[in-house]
Amino acid sequence: MWSLYLGSIGTRIQRKIYLYNVTFGLYMLEWWERYIFNTMMIVLLCTFYYKFCHNGSRYMVESIKRLIWHVSAGAWENYSVLPAEDHHHFPSD
């Protein structure tokens, strides 16, 4: 049972690798050219993934800070001194 399941996964992976090679035309390259291309692709994907996650997390932190500030600003409505609505100060990272 497990060998049939693992064989199915192996077949799917082989098919995805084949489609990747055909899509990018890697099937006609030498092994060392394919290695260089795949290395560059991995580096680019890791760089974009890092930038996406890093910037996304910074955006989420700033959004949460703004949300907390706006929610806590509502508590100041009963006092005579209100925080400025058009000028926000957040601590730098």
PyMOL Python script that loads the backbone (N, CA, C, O; Angstrom):
from pymol import cmd

cmd.read_pdbstr("""\
ATOM      1  N   MET A   1       0.818  -1.188   0.000  1.00  0.00           N
ATOM      2  CA  MET A   1       0.000   0.000   0.000  1.00  0.00           C
ATOM      3  C   MET A   1       0.867   1.259   0.000  1.00  0.00           C
ATOM      4  O   MET A   1       0.657   2.161  -0.810  1.00  0.00           O
ATOM      5  N   TRP A   2       1.850   1.317   0.918  1.00  0.00           N
ATOM      6  CA  TRP A   2       2.714   2.493   0.984  1.00  0.00           C
ATOM      7  C   TRP A   2       3.563   2.635  -0.259  1.00  0.00           C
ATOM      8  O   TRP A   2       3.805   3.750  -0.721  1.00  0.00           O
ATOM      9  N   SER A   3       4.022   1.515  -0.810  1.00  0.00           N
ATOM     10  CA  SER A   3       4.865   1.601  -2.005  1.00  0.00           C
ATOM     11  C   SER A   3       4.076   2.165  -3.182  1.00  0.00           C
ATOM     12  O   SER A   3       4.627   2.897  -4.005  1.00  0.00           O
ATOM     13  N   LEU A   4       2.804   1.832  -3.266  1.00  0.00           N
ATOM     14  CA  LEU A   4       1.956   2.387  -4.319  1.00  0.00           C
ATOM     15  C   LEU A   4       1.775   3.891  -4.125  1.00  0.00           C
ATOM     16  O   LEU A   4       1.817   4.650  -5.093  1.00  0.00           O
ATOM     17  N   TYR A   5       1.574   4.327  -2.877  1.00  0.00           N
ATOM     18  CA  TYR A   5       1.400   5.751  -2.575  1.00  0.00           C
ATOM     19  C   TYR A   5       2.695   6.514  -2.842  1.00  0.00           C
ATOM     20  O   TYR A   5       2.665   7.575  -3.465  1.00  0.00           O
ATOM     21  N   LEU A   6       3.825   5.992  -2.382  1.00  0.00           N
ATOM     22  CA  LEU A   6       5.111   6.648  -2.608  1.00  0.00           C
ATOM     23  C   LEU A   6       5.481   6.658  -4.085  1.00  0.00           C
ATOM     24  O   LEU A   6       6.085   7.616  -4.568  1.00  0.00           O
ATOM     25  N   GLY A   7       5.126   5.607  -4.800  1.00  0.00           N
ATOM     26  CA  GLY A   7       5.366   5.575  -6.235  1.00  0.00           C
ATOM     27  C   GLY A   7       4.563   6.632  -6.959  1.00  0.00           C
ATOM     28  O   GLY A   7       5.037   7.218  -7.932  1.00  0.00           O
ATOM     29  N   SER A   8       3.351   6.882  -6.492  1.00  0.00           N
ATOM     30  CA  SER A   8       2.510   7.922  -7.082  1.00  0.00           C
ATOM     31  C   SER A   8       3.118   9.305  -6.835  1.00  0.00           C
ATOM     32  O   SER A   8       3.108  10.156  -7.724  1.00  0.00           O
ATOM     33  N   ILE A   9       3.644   9.528  -5.636  1.00  0.00           N
ATOM     34  CA  ILE A   9       4.286  10.812  -5.337  1.00  0.00           C
ATOM     35  C   ILE A   9       5.538  10.983  -6.182  1.00  0.00           C
ATOM     36  O   ILE A   9       5.788  12.064  -6.715  1.00  0.00           O
ATOM     37  N   GLY A  10       6.328   9.918  -6.307  1.00  0.00           N
ATOM     38  CA  GLY A  10       7.539   9.976  -7.128  1.00  0.00           C
ATOM     39  C   GLY A  10       7.220  10.280  -8.586  1.00  0.00           C
ATOM     40  O   GLY A  10       7.935  11.044  -9.234  1.00  0.00           O
ATOM     41  N   THR A  11       6.155   9.690  -9.097  1.00  0.00           N
ATOM     42  CA  THR A  11       5.745   9.945 -10.477  1.00  0.00           C
ATOM     43  C   THR A  11       5.322  11.400 -10.659  1.00  0.00           C
ATOM     44  O   THR A  11       5.638  12.018 -11.676  1.00  0.00           O
ATOM     45  N   ARG A  12       4.608  11.946  -9.676  1.00  0.00           N
ATOM     46  CA  ARG A  12       4.188  13.347  -9.760  1.00  0.00           C
ATOM     47  C   ARG A  12       5.388  14.285  -9.745  1.00  0.00           C
ATOM     48  O   ARG A  12       5.435  15.256 -10.500  1.00  0.00           O
ATOM     49  N   ILE A  13       6.351  13.991  -8.890  1.00  0.00           N
ATOM     50  CA  ILE A  13       7.553  14.833  -8.810  1.00  0.00           C
ATOM     51  C   ILE A  13       8.334  14.759 -10.112  1.00  0.00           C
ATOM     52  O   ILE A  13       8.794  15.781 -10.621  1.00  0.00           O
ATOM     53  N   GLN A  14       8.484  13.561 -10.652  1.00  0.00           N
ATOM     54  CA  GLN A  14       9.186  13.420 -11.932  1.00  0.00           C
ATOM     55  C   GLN A  14       8.472  14.179 -13.039  1.00  0.00           C
ATOM     56  O   GLN A  14       9.120  14.781 -13.896  1.00  0.00           O
ATOM     57  N   ARG A  15       7.158  14.156 -13.030  1.00  0.00           N
ATOM     58  CA  ARG A  15       6.392  14.883 -14.050  1.00  0.00           C
ATOM     59  C   ARG A  15       6.584  16.396 -13.911  1.00  0.00           C
ATOM     60  O   ARG A  15       6.735  17.098 -14.911  1.00  0.00           O
ATOM     61  N   LYS A  16       6.580  16.894 -12.676  1.00  0.00           N
ATOM     62  CA  LYS A  16       6.792  18.329 -12.460  1.00  0.00           C
ATOM     63  C   LYS A  16       8.195  18.738 -12.894  1.00  0.00           C
ATOM     64  O   LYS A  16       8.363  19.806 -13.482  1.00  0.00           O
ATOM     65  N   ILE A  17       9.197  17.924 -12.622  1.00  0.00           N
ATOM     66  CA  ILE A  17      10.560  18.216 -13.060  1.00  0.00           C
ATOM     67  C   ILE A  17      10.632  18.213 -14.583  1.00  0.00           C
ATOM     68  O   ILE A  17      11.273  19.080 -15.178  1.00  0.00           O
ATOM     69  N   TYR A  18       9.980  17.248 -15.210  1.00  0.00           N
ATOM     70  CA  TYR A  18       9.957  17.180 -16.670  1.00  0.00           C
ATOM     71  C   TYR A  18       9.294  18.429 -17.255  1.00  0.00           C
ATOM     72  O   TYR A  18       9.811  19.013 -18.208  1.00  0.00           O
ATOM     73  N   LEU A  19       8.152  18.845 -16.691  1.00  0.00           N
ATOM     74  CA  LEU A  19       7.466  20.043 -17.189  1.00  0.00           C
ATOM     75  C   LEU A  19       8.320  21.292 -16.988  1.00  0.00           C
ATOM     76  O   LEU A  19       8.321  22.183 -17.837  1.00  0.00           O
ATOM     77  N   TYR A  20       9.043  21.365 -15.875  1.00  0.00           N
ATOM     78  CA  TYR A  20       9.950  22.489 -15.618  1.00  0.00           C
ATOM     79  C   TYR A  20      11.059  22.525 -16.659  1.00  0.00           C
ATOM     80  O   TYR A  20      11.376  23.585 -17.198  1.00  0.00           O
ATOM     81  N   ASN A  21      11.648  21.372 -16.944  1.00  0.00           N
ATOM     82  CA  ASN A  21      12.716  21.309 -17.945  1.00  0.00           C
ATOM     83  C   ASN A  21      12.220  21.674 -19.340  1.00  0.00           C
ATOM     84  O   ASN A  21      12.917  22.360 -20.087  1.00  0.00           O
ATOM     85  N   VAL A  22      11.039  21.228 -19.689  1.00  0.00           N
ATOM     86  CA  VAL A  22      10.492  21.521 -21.016  1.00  0.00           C
ATOM     87  C   VAL A  22      10.058  22.979 -21.116  1.00  0.00           C
ATOM     88  O   VAL A  22      10.278  23.620 -22.144  1.00  0.00           O
ATOM     89  N   THR A  23       9.443  23.508 -20.061  1.00  0.00           N
ATOM     90  CA  THR A  23       8.959  24.883 -20.079  1.00  0.00           C
ATOM     91  C   THR A  23      10.096  25.878 -20.262  1.00  0.00           C
ATOM     92  O   THR A  23       9.980  26.814 -21.053  1.00  0.00           O
ATOM     93  N   PHE A  24      11.189  25.684 -19.540  1.00  0.00           N
ATOM     94  CA  PHE A  24      12.311  26.608 -19.613  1.00  0.00           C
ATOM     95  C   PHE A  24      13.377  26.184 -20.621  1.00  0.00           C
ATOM     96  O   PHE A  24      14.397  26.859 -20.760  1.00  0.00           O
ATOM     97  N   GLY A  25      13.156  25.101 -21.306  1.00  0.00           N
ATOM     98  CA  GLY A  25      14.100  24.652 -22.326  1.00  0.00           C
ATOM     99  C   GLY A  25      15.394  24.087 -21.759  1.00  0.00           C
ATOM    100  O   GLY A  25      16.429  24.120 -22.425  1.00  0.00           O
ATOM    101  N   LEU A  26      15.347  23.573 -20.547  1.00  0.00           N
ATOM    102  CA  LEU A  26      16.552  23.052 -19.904  1.00  0.00           C
ATOM    103  C   LEU A  26      16.949  21.673 -20.415  1.00  0.00           C
ATOM    104  O   LEU A  26      18.080  21.238 -20.199  1.00  0.00           O
ATOM    105  N   TYR A  27      16.045  20.990 -21.081  1.00  0.00           N
ATOM    106  CA  TYR A  27      16.342  19.644 -21.558  1.00  0.00           C
ATOM    107  C   TYR A  27      17.446  19.640 -22.608  1.00  0.00           C
ATOM    108  O   TYR A  27      18.077  18.605 -22.823  1.00  0.00           O
ATOM    109  N   MET A  28      17.696  20.765 -23.264  1.00  0.00           N
ATOM    110  CA  MET A  28      18.711  20.800 -24.312  1.00  0.00           C
ATOM    111  C   MET A  28      20.049  21.348 -23.802  1.00  0.00           C
ATOM    112  O   MET A  28      20.984  21.506 -24.587  1.00  0.00           O
ATOM    113  N   LEU A  29      20.155  21.640 -22.495  1.00  0.00           N
ATOM    114  CA  LEU A  29      21.398  22.144 -21.928  1.00  0.00           C
ATOM    115  C   LEU A  29      22.243  20.998 -21.376  1.00  0.00           C
ATOM    116  O   LEU A  29      21.741  19.911 -21.091  1.00  0.00           O
ATOM    117  N   GLU A  30      23.527  21.271 -21.236  1.00  0.00           N
ATOM    118  CA  GLU A  30      24.422  20.315 -20.586  1.00  0.00           C
ATOM    119  C   GLU A  30      24.116  20.303 -19.093  1.00  0.00           C
ATOM    120  O   GLU A  30      23.429  21.195 -18.595  1.00  0.00           O
ATOM    121  N   TRP A  31      24.615  19.312 -18.384  1.00  0.00           N
ATOM    122  CA  TRP A  31      24.332  19.191 -16.958  1.00  0.00           C
ATOM    123  C   TRP A  31      24.860  20.392 -16.174  1.00  0.00           C
ATOM    124  O   TRP A  31      24.212  20.842 -15.229  1.00  0.00           O
ATOM    125  N   TRP A  32      26.020  20.913 -16.550  1.00  0.00           N
ATOM    126  CA  TRP A  32      26.610  22.022 -15.800  1.00  0.00           C
ATOM    127  C   TRP A  32      25.879  23.329 -16.099  1.00  0.00           C
ATOM    128  O   TRP A  32      25.790  24.194 -15.227  1.00  0.00           O
ATOM    129  N   GLU A  33      25.348  23.491 -17.326  1.00  0.00           N
ATOM    130  CA  GLU A  33      24.562  24.675 -17.655  1.00  0.00           C
ATOM    131  C   GLU A  33      23.227  24.657 -16.904  1.00  0.00           C
ATOM    132  O   GLU A  33      22.756  25.687 -16.421  1.00  0.00           O
ATOM    133  N   ARG A  34      22.635  23.478 -16.818  1.00  0.00           N
ATOM    134  CA  ARG A  34      21.390  23.308 -16.081  1.00  0.00           C
ATOM    135  C   ARG A  34      21.609  23.592 -14.586  1.00  0.00           C
ATOM    136  O   ARG A  34      20.760  24.192 -13.926  1.00  0.00           O
ATOM    137  N   TYR A  35      22.755  23.152 -14.072  1.00  0.00           N
ATOM    138  CA  TYR A  35      23.098  23.396 -12.669  1.00  0.00           C
ATOM    139  C   TYR A  35      23.224  24.895 -12.394  1.00  0.00           C
ATOM    140  O   TYR A  35      22.716  25.380 -11.384  1.00  0.00           O
ATOM    141  N   ILE A  36      23.891  25.626 -13.274  1.00  0.00           N
ATOM    142  CA  ILE A  36      24.046  27.075 -13.105  1.00  0.00           C
ATOM    143  C   ILE A  36      22.695  27.768 -13.179  1.00  0.00           C
ATOM    144  O   ILE A  36      22.399  28.633 -12.355  1.00  0.00           O
ATOM    145  N   PHE A  37      21.874  27.401 -14.153  1.00  0.00           N
ATOM    146  CA  PHE A  37      20.550  28.009 -14.293  1.00  0.00           C
ATOM    147  C   PHE A  37      19.699  27.746 -13.061  1.00  0.00           C
ATOM    148  O   PHE A  37      19.070  28.665 -12.537  1.00  0.00           O
ATOM    149  N   ASN A  38      19.670  26.501 -12.591  1.00  0.00           N
ATOM    150  CA  ASN A  38      18.866  26.166 -11.411  1.00  0.00           C
ATOM    151  C   ASN A  38      19.379  26.888 -10.168  1.00  0.00           C
ATOM    152  O   ASN A  38      18.584  27.309  -9.328  1.00  0.00           O
ATOM    153  N   THR A  39      20.697  27.035 -10.041  1.00  0.00           N
ATOM    154  CA  THR A  39      21.261  27.765  -8.910  1.00  0.00           C
ATOM    155  C   THR A  39      20.821  29.225  -8.940  1.00  0.00           C
ATOM    156  O   THR A  39      20.436  29.780  -7.911  1.00  0.00           O
ATOM    157  N   MET A  40      20.875  29.846 -10.115  1.00  0.00           N
ATOM    158  CA  MET A  40      20.431  31.237 -10.229  1.00  0.00           C
ATOM    159  C   MET A  40      18.943  31.366  -9.912  1.00  0.00           C
ATOM    160  O   MET A  40      18.531  32.326  -9.261  1.00  0.00           O
ATOM    161  N   MET A  41      18.141  30.417 -10.362  1.00  0.00           N
ATOM    162  CA  MET A  41      16.701  30.455 -10.080  1.00  0.00           C
ATOM    163  C   MET A  41      16.431  30.328  -8.583  1.00  0.00           C
ATOM    164  O   MET A  41      15.580  31.036  -8.044  1.00  0.00           O
ATOM    165  N   ILE A  42      17.145  29.438  -7.916  1.00  0.00           N
ATOM    166  CA  ILE A  42      16.952  29.263  -6.475  1.00  0.00           C
ATOM    167  C   ILE A  42      17.349  30.532  -5.732  1.00  0.00           C
ATOM    168  O   ILE A  42      16.643  30.954  -4.816  1.00  0.00           O
ATOM    169  N   VAL A  43      18.468  31.146  -6.111  1.00  0.00           N
ATOM    170  CA  VAL A  43      18.911  32.381  -5.461  1.00  0.00           C
ATOM    171  C   VAL A  43      17.888  33.493  -5.677  1.00  0.00           C
ATOM    172  O   VAL A  43      17.560  34.216  -4.737  1.00  0.00           O
ATOM    173  N   LEU A  44      17.385  33.639  -6.889  1.00  0.00           N
ATOM    174  CA  LEU A  44      16.378  34.675  -7.167  1.00  0.00           C
ATOM    175  C   LEU A  44      15.086  34.431  -6.399  1.00  0.00           C
ATOM    176  O   LEU A  44      14.514  35.361  -5.831  1.00  0.00           O
ATOM    177  N   LEU A  45      14.625  33.185  -6.380  1.00  0.00           N
ATOM    178  CA  LEU A  45      13.396  32.882  -5.661  1.00  0.00           C
ATOM    179  C   LEU A  45      13.556  33.110  -4.166  1.00  0.00           C
ATOM    180  O   LEU A  45      12.641  33.620  -3.520  1.00  0.00           O
ATOM    181  N   CYS A  46      14.697  32.742  -3.608  1.00  0.00           N
ATOM    182  CA  CYS A  46      14.943  32.978  -2.179  1.00  0.00           C
ATOM    183  C   CYS A  46      14.998  34.467  -1.880  1.00  0.00           C
ATOM    184  O   CYS A  46      14.483  34.912  -0.854  1.00  0.00           O
ATOM    185  N   THR A  47      15.617  35.243  -2.767  1.00  0.00           N
ATOM    186  CA  THR A  47      15.701  36.690  -2.570  1.00  0.00           C
ATOM    187  C   THR A  47      14.311  37.318  -2.603  1.00  0.00           C
ATOM    188  O   THR A  47      13.969  38.118  -1.732  1.00  0.00           O
ATOM    189  N   PHE A  48      13.516  36.962  -3.599  1.00  0.00           N
ATOM    190  CA  PHE A  48      12.166  37.519  -3.690  1.00  0.00           C
ATOM    191  C   PHE A  48      11.307  37.071  -2.516  1.00  0.00           C
ATOM    192  O   PHE A  48      10.527  37.857  -1.979  1.00  0.00           O
ATOM    193  N   TYR A  49      11.447  35.813  -2.117  1.00  0.00           N
ATOM    194  CA  TYR A  49      10.678  35.290  -0.989  1.00  0.00           C
ATOM    195  C   TYR A  49      11.067  36.025   0.290  1.00  0.00           C
ATOM    196  O   TYR A  49      10.196  36.394   1.079  1.00  0.00           O
ATOM    197  N   TYR A  50      12.368  36.242   0.503  1.00  0.00           N
ATOM    198  CA  TYR A  50      12.842  36.958   1.694  1.00  0.00           C
ATOM    199  C   TYR A  50      12.302  38.384   1.703  1.00  0.00           C
ATOM    200  O   TYR A  50      11.794  38.857   2.719  1.00  0.00           O
ATOM    201  N   LYS A  51      12.415  39.068   0.559  1.00  0.00           N
ATOM    202  CA  LYS A  51      11.938  40.447   0.482  1.00  0.00           C
ATOM    203  C   LYS A  51      10.428  40.511   0.719  1.00  0.00           C
ATOM    204  O   LYS A  51       9.946  41.401   1.421  1.00  0.00           O
ATOM    205  N   PHE A  52       9.697  39.587   0.146  1.00  0.00           N
ATOM    206  CA  PHE A  52       8.246  39.563   0.318  1.00  0.00           C
ATOM    207  C   PHE A  52       7.883  39.355   1.781  1.00  0.00           C
ATOM    208  O   PHE A  52       7.037  40.070   2.318  1.00  0.00           O
ATOM    209  N   CYS A  53       8.513  38.390   2.426  1.00  0.00           N
ATOM    210  CA  CYS A  53       8.208  38.110   3.830  1.00  0.00           C
ATOM    211  C   CYS A  53       8.676  39.237   4.740  1.00  0.00           C
ATOM    212  O   CYS A  53       7.964  39.628   5.664  1.00  0.00           O
ATOM    213  N   HIS A  54       9.869  39.758   4.482  1.00  0.00           N
ATOM    214  CA  HIS A  54      10.406  40.835   5.310  1.00  0.00           C
ATOM    215  C   HIS A  54       9.542  42.087   5.208  1.00  0.00           C
ATOM    216  O   HIS A  54       9.149  42.655   6.227  1.00  0.00           O
ATOM    217  N   ASN A  55       9.248  42.517   3.995  1.00  0.00           N
ATOM    218  CA  ASN A  55       8.429  43.718   3.812  1.00  0.00           C
ATOM    219  C   ASN A  55       6.995  43.491   4.271  1.00  0.00           C
ATOM    220  O   ASN A  55       6.363  44.388   4.828  1.00  0.00           O
ATOM    221  N   GLY A  56       6.493  42.299   4.035  1.00  0.00           N
ATOM    222  CA  GLY A  56       5.137  41.992   4.481  1.00  0.00           C
ATOM    223  C   GLY A  56       5.016  42.015   5.995  1.00  0.00           C
ATOM    224  O   GLY A  56       4.031  42.519   6.536  1.00  0.00           O
ATOM    225  N   SER A  57       6.009  41.475   6.676  1.00  0.00           N
ATOM    226  CA  SER A  57       5.963  41.478   8.142  1.00  0.00           C
ATOM    227  C   SER A  57       6.107  42.896   8.676  1.00  0.00           C
ATOM    228  O   SER A  57       5.449  43.252   9.654  1.00  0.00           O
ATOM    229  N   ARG A  58       6.955  43.711   8.053  1.00  0.00           N
ATOM    230  CA  ARG A  58       7.088  45.106   8.489  1.00  0.00           C
ATOM    231  C   ARG A  58       5.771  45.857   8.267  1.00  0.00           C
ATOM    232  O   ARG A  58       5.360  46.655   9.109  1.00  0.00           O
ATOM    233  N   TYR A  59       5.117  45.602   7.141  1.00  0.00           N
ATOM    234  CA  TYR A  59       3.835  46.243   6.861  1.00  0.00           C
ATOM    235  C   TYR A  59       2.785  45.828   7.894  1.00  0.00           C
ATOM    236  O   TYR A  59       2.008  46.656   8.368  1.00  0.00           O
ATOM    237  N   MET A  60       2.770  44.539   8.235  1.00  0.00           N
ATOM    238  CA  MET A  60       1.798  44.064   9.223  1.00  0.00           C
ATOM    239  C   MET A  60       2.054  44.699  10.584  1.00  0.00           C
ATOM    240  O   MET A  60       1.107  45.088  11.268  1.00  0.00           O
ATOM    241  N   VAL A  61       3.323  44.810  10.992  1.00  0.00           N
ATOM    242  CA  VAL A  61       3.639  45.420  12.280  1.00  0.00           C
ATOM    243  C   VAL A  61       3.189  46.875  12.299  1.00  0.00           C
ATOM    244  O   VAL A  61       2.575  47.321  13.268  1.00  0.00           O
ATOM    245  N   GLU A  62       3.490  47.618  11.235  1.00  0.00           N
ATOM    246  CA  GLU A  62       3.068  49.019  11.171  1.00  0.00           C
ATOM    247  C   GLU A  62       1.546  49.140  11.149  1.00  0.00           C
ATOM    248  O   GLU A  62       0.991  50.050  11.765  1.00  0.00           O
ATOM    249  N   SER A  63       0.874  48.244  10.456  1.00  0.00           N
ATOM    250  CA  SER A  63      -0.588  48.275  10.416  1.00  0.00           C
ATOM    251  C   SER A  63      -1.175  47.998  11.793  1.00  0.00           C
ATOM    252  O   SER A  63      -2.144  48.639  12.198  1.00  0.00           O
ATOM    253  N   ILE A  64      -0.598  47.056  12.503  1.00  0.00           N
ATOM    254  CA  ILE A  64      -1.080  46.740  13.846  1.00  0.00           C
ATOM    255  C   ILE A  64      -0.821  47.924  14.780  1.00  0.00           C
ATOM    256  O   ILE A  64      -1.667  48.253  15.611  1.00  0.00           O
ATOM    257  N   LYS A  65       0.347  48.568  14.647  1.00  0.00           N
ATOM    258  CA  LYS A  65       0.635  49.757  15.461  1.00  0.00           C
ATOM    259  C   LYS A  65      -0.389  50.854  15.191  1.00  0.00           C
ATOM    260  O   LYS A  65      -0.886  51.483  16.126  1.00  0.00           O
ATOM    261  N   ARG A  66      -0.703  51.085  13.929  1.00  0.00           N
ATOM    262  CA  ARG A  66      -1.691  52.108  13.583  1.00  0.00           C
ATOM    263  C   ARG A  66      -3.062  51.755  14.143  1.00  0.00           C
ATOM    264  O   ARG A  66      -3.768  52.617  14.668  1.00  0.00           O
ATOM    265  N   LEU A  67      -3.434  50.485  14.029  1.00  0.00           N
ATOM    266  CA  LEU A  67      -4.722  50.045  14.547  1.00  0.00           C
ATOM    267  C   LEU A  67      -4.793  50.243  16.053  1.00  0.00           C
ATOM    268  O   LEU A  67      -5.793  50.739  16.570  1.00  0.00           O
ATOM    269  N   ILE A  68      -3.740  49.858  16.756  1.00  0.00           N
ATOM    270  CA  ILE A  68      -3.712  50.048  18.213  1.00  0.00           C
ATOM    271  C   ILE A  68      -3.771  51.533  18.550  1.00  0.00           C
ATOM    272  O   ILE A  68      -4.476  51.933  19.477  1.00  0.00           O
ATOM    273  N   TRP A  69      -3.039  52.346  17.807  1.00  0.00           N
ATOM    274  CA  TRP A  69      -3.037  53.784  18.080  1.00  0.00           C
ATOM    275  C   TRP A  69      -4.423  54.376  17.882  1.00  0.00           C
ATOM    276  O   TRP A  69      -4.892  55.176  18.692  1.00  0.00           O
ATOM    277  N   HIS A  70      -5.082  53.969  16.780  1.00  0.00           N
ATOM    278  CA  HIS A  70      -6.422  54.503  16.516  1.00  0.00           C
ATOM    279  C   HIS A  70      -7.434  54.017  17.547  1.00  0.00           C
ATOM    280  O   HIS A  70      -8.323  54.768  17.948  1.00  0.00           O
ATOM    281  N   VAL A  71      -7.302  52.771  17.976  1.00  0.00           N
ATOM    282  CA  VAL A  71      -8.227  52.253  18.990  1.00  0.00           C
ATOM    283  C   VAL A  71      -7.975  52.949  20.317  1.00  0.00           C
ATOM    284  O   VAL A  71      -8.924  53.321  21.007  1.00  0.00           O
ATOM    285  N   SER A  72      -6.709  53.131  20.687  1.00  0.00           N
ATOM    286  CA  SER A  72      -6.407  53.799  21.957  1.00  0.00           C
ATOM    287  C   SER A  72      -6.711  55.294  21.879  1.00  0.00           C
ATOM    288  O   SER A  72      -6.969  55.909  22.914  1.00  0.00           O
ATOM    289  N   ALA A  73      -6.690  55.896  20.698  1.00  0.00           N
ATOM    290  CA  ALA A  73      -7.019  57.318  20.555  1.00  0.00           C
ATOM    291  C   ALA A  73      -8.485  57.561  20.895  1.00  0.00           C
ATOM    292  O   ALA A  73      -8.842  58.654  21.335  1.00  0.00           O
ATOM    293  N   GLY A  74      -9.335  56.562  20.697  1.00  0.00           N
ATOM    294  CA  GLY A  74     -10.735  56.695  21.063  1.00  0.00           C
ATOM    295  C   GLY A  74     -10.929  56.844  22.559  1.00  0.00           C
ATOM    296  O   GLY A  74     -11.919  57.429  22.999  1.00  0.00           O
ATOM    297  N   ALA A  75      -9.989  56.318  23.357  1.00  0.00           N
ATOM    298  CA  ALA A  75     -10.080  56.442  24.811  1.00  0.00           C
ATOM    299  C   ALA A  75      -9.775  57.856  25.268  1.00  0.00           C
ATOM    300  O   ALA A  75     -10.105  58.220  26.397  1.00  0.00           O
ATOM    301  N   TRP A  76      -9.153  58.661  24.417  1.00  0.00           N
ATOM    302  CA  TRP A  76      -8.792  60.037  24.773  1.00  0.00           C
ATOM    303  C   TRP A  76      -9.937  61.016  24.549  1.00  0.00           C
ATOM    304  O   TRP A  76      -9.782  62.201  24.846  1.00  0.00           O
ATOM    305  N   GLU A  77     -11.066  60.571  24.043  1.00  0.00           N
ATOM    306  CA  GLU A  77     -12.165  61.481  23.708  1.00  0.00           C
ATOM    307  C   GLU A  77     -12.734  62.208  24.930  1.00  0.00           C
ATOM    308  O   GLU A  77     -13.292  63.297  24.792  1.00  0.00           O
ATOM    309  N   ASN A  78     -12.600  61.629  26.109  1.00  0.00           N
ATOM    310  CA  ASN A  78     -13.148  62.248  27.313  1.00  0.00           C
ATOM    311  C   ASN A  78     -12.211  63.299  27.910  1.00  0.00           C
ATOM    312  O   ASN A  78     -12.599  64.016  28.832  1.00  0.00           O
ATOM    313  N   TYR A  79     -10.993  63.395  27.400  1.00  0.00           N
ATOM    314  CA  TYR A  79     -10.018  64.335  27.949  1.00  0.00           C
ATOM    315  C   TYR A  79      -9.957  65.592  27.083  1.00  0.00           C
ATOM    316  O   TYR A  79     -10.398  65.593  25.934  1.00  0.00           O
ATOM    317  N   SER A  80      -9.405  66.654  27.652  1.00  0.00           N
ATOM    318  CA  SER A  80      -9.358  67.925  26.921  1.00  0.00           C
ATOM    319  C   SER A  80      -8.243  67.947  25.875  1.00  0.00           C
ATOM    320  O   SER A  80      -8.330  68.708  24.911  1.00  0.00           O
ATOM    321  N   VAL A  81      -7.208  67.138  26.041  1.00  0.00           N
ATOM    322  CA  VAL A  81      -6.096  67.119  25.094  1.00  0.00           C
ATOM    323  C   VAL A  81      -6.228  65.874  24.224  1.00  0.00           C
ATOM    324  O   VAL A  81      -6.134  64.748  24.711  1.00  0.00           O
ATOM    325  N   LEU A  82      -6.443  66.090  22.960  1.00  0.00           N
ATOM    326  CA  LEU A  82      -6.582  64.975  22.025  1.00  0.00           C
ATOM    327  C   LEU A  82      -5.311  64.847  21.202  1.00  0.00           C
ATOM    328  O   LEU A  82      -4.680  65.859  20.898  1.00  0.00           O
ATOM    329  N   PRO A  83      -4.920  63.641  20.834  1.00  0.00           N
ATOM    330  CA  PRO A  83      -3.757  63.485  19.947  1.00  0.00           C
ATOM    331  C   PRO A  83      -4.083  64.017  18.557  1.00  0.00           C
ATOM    332  O   PRO A  83      -5.229  63.964  18.111  1.00  0.00           O
ATOM    333  N   ALA A  84      -3.068  64.524  17.886  1.00  0.00           N
ATOM    334  CA  ALA A  84      -3.261  65.081  16.537  1.00  0.00           C
ATOM    335  C   ALA A  84      -3.659  63.972  15.579  1.00  0.00           C
ATOM    336  O   ALA A  84      -3.015  62.923  15.537  1.00  0.00           O
ATOM    337  N   GLU A  85      -4.708  64.195  14.818  1.00  0.00           N
ATOM    338  CA  GLU A  85      -5.194  63.176  13.885  1.00  0.00           C
ATOM    339  C   GLU A  85      -4.358  63.082  12.617  1.00  0.00           C
ATOM    340  O   GLU A  85      -4.266  62.015  12.011  1.00  0.00           O
ATOM    341  N   ASP A  86      -3.751  64.189  12.214  1.00  0.00           N
ATOM    342  CA  ASP A  86      -3.047  64.182  10.935  1.00  0.00           C
ATOM    343  C   ASP A  86      -1.549  63.921  11.080  1.00  0.00           C
ATOM    344  O   ASP A  86      -0.851  63.815  10.072  1.00  0.00           O
ATOM    345  N   HIS A  87      -1.043  63.816  12.297  1.00  0.00           N
ATOM    346  CA  HIS A  87       0.388  63.629  12.478  1.00  0.00           C
ATOM    347  C   HIS A  87       0.616  62.454  13.434  1.00  0.00           C
ATOM    348  O   HIS A  87       0.330  62.551  14.627  1.00  0.00           O
ATOM    349  N   HIS A  88       1.132  61.351  12.899  1.00  0.00           N
ATOM    350  CA  HIS A  88       1.333  60.140  13.702  1.00  0.00           C
ATOM    351  C   HIS A  88       2.817  59.957  13.979  1.00  0.00           C
ATOM    352  O   HIS A  88       3.647  60.113  13.084  1.00  0.00           O
ATOM    353  N   HIS A  89       3.141  59.633  15.200  1.00  0.00           N
ATOM    354  CA  HIS A  89       4.521  59.313  15.557  1.00  0.00           C
ATOM    355  C   HIS A  89       4.567  57.862  16.013  1.00  0.00           C
ATOM    356  O   HIS A  89       3.842  57.452  16.920  1.00  0.00           O
ATOM    357  N   PHE A  90       5.419  57.112  15.376  1.00  0.00           N
ATOM    358  CA  PHE A  90       5.614  55.726  15.763  1.00  0.00           C
ATOM    359  C   PHE A  90       7.080  55.536  16.098  1.00  0.00           C
ATOM    360  O   PHE A  90       7.938  56.169  15.482  1.00  0.00           O
ATOM    361  N   PRO A  91       7.386  54.682  17.055  1.00  0.00           N
ATOM    362  CA  PRO A  91       8.809  54.431  17.349  1.00  0.00           C
ATOM    363  C   PRO A  91       9.481  53.749  16.179  1.00  0.00           C
ATOM    364  O   PRO A  91       8.893  52.894  15.517  1.00  0.00           O
ATOM    365  N   SER A  92      10.698  54.129  15.936  1.00  0.00           N
ATOM    366  CA  SER A  92      11.424  53.526  14.806  1.00  0.00           C
ATOM    367  C   SER A  92      11.876  52.130  15.188  1.00  0.00           C
ATOM    368  O   SER A  92      12.051  51.821  16.367  1.00  0.00           O
ATOM    369  N   ASP A  93      12.065  51.286  14.176  1.00  0.00           N
ATOM    370  CA  ASP A  93      12.465  49.889  14.415  1.00  0.00           C
ATOM    371  C   ASP A  93      13.915  49.788  14.723  1.00  0.00           C
ATOM    372  O   ASP A  93      14.423  48.690  14.951  1.00  0.00           O
TER     373      ASP A  93
END
""", "prot")
cmd.dss("prot")
cmd.show_as("cartoon", "prot")
cmd.util.cbc("prot")
cmd.orient("prot")
